[in-house]
Amino acid sequence: MSAAELIRTTRARHRVTQADLARRCSTSQAQISRIERGDTSPSVDTLAYLLGAMGEQLELSASPGPLGNQTDADRRRDMALSPAERVVQAAELSYALTAISAGRTTRG
């Protein structure tokens, strides 16, 4: 659901007019209209603020997609590696992740 649809349906559910929501949020009815039409995309903070003005709380979540973040070409390339090459690749990834978690950008 888009931000526009979320604001529009939430406002309708609470029987709040665009003008009422605008007054509650110290903005203009025209700005609420632009958001609901999708002409402007509100930030997450603005979206949460608008929903909060109607007694709602914004909840965001993320979940892995069905194929992770690899393309088919990436998977084919990885499947062509020998077991030894896969171990080297895993070790390099481990070093990189360790460096990132320690706030470094390189090994060492």
SVG drawing of the C-alpha trace seen along z (x, -y; Angstrom):
<svg xmlns="http://www.w3.org/2000/svg" viewBox="-17 -25 63 54">
<polyline fill="none" stroke="black" stroke-width="0.4" points="0.0,0.0 1.4,-3.4 1.6,-6.3 -1.1,-8.1 -3.5,-5.1 -2.6,-4.7 -3.4,-8.3 -6.5,-8.3 -8.0,-5.0 -7.0,-5.8 -8.6,-9.3 -11.8,-7.7 -11.9,-5.1 -11.7,-7.7 -14.1,-10.0 -11.6,-12.9 -11.7,-15.4 -8.6,-16.6 -9.2,-20.0 -9.5,-18.5 -6.3,-16.5 -4.5,-19.6 -5.6,-21.6 -4.5,-18.8 -1.1,-18.8 -0.6,-22.5 -0.5,-22.2 -2.8,-23.0 -5.6,-21.0 -3.9,-21.3 -0.8,-19.6 -2.9,-16.7 -4.6,-16.5 -1.2,-16.4 0.0,-13.5 -3.3,-11.6 -3.0,-12.0 0.6,-10.8 1.8,-14.1 4.2,-14.3 5.7,-11.5 5.9,-12.2 8.9,-11.1 8.5,-8.3 8.5,-10.9 5.7,-12.9 3.7,-9.8 4.0,-8.7 3.0,-12.3 -0.1,-12.3 -1.2,-8.9 -0.5,-9.9 -2.9,-12.8 -5.6,-10.3 -4.7,-8.0 -2.8,-5.5 0.8,-4.3 3.0,-3.6 4.7,-0.2 7.4,0.7 8.9,4.1 11.2,5.9 11.5,9.5 13.7,11.4 12.5,11.7 11.9,15.1 15.4,15.2 17.5,13.2 19.7,10.6 21.3,12.7 20.4,12.8 20.2,16.1 23.6,15.2 25.1,14.8 23.8,18.2 25.1,19.9 28.5,18.3 28.6,19.5 27.5,23.0 30.4,23.2 33.0,22.6 35.0,25.5 34.7,26.3 38.1,24.7 37.0,21.5 33.8,21.4 35.9,21.6 38.0,18.7 34.9,16.7 33.3,17.4 36.5,16.3 36.7,13.1 33.1,12.3 33.8,13.1 36.7,10.7 34.7,8.0 31.8,8.4 34.1,8.4 35.7,5.2 32.3,3.5 31.1,4.5 34.3,3.0 33.8,-0.2 36.7,0.4 36.5,0.4 39.4,2.8 41.0,5.8 43.8,5.3"/>
</svg>
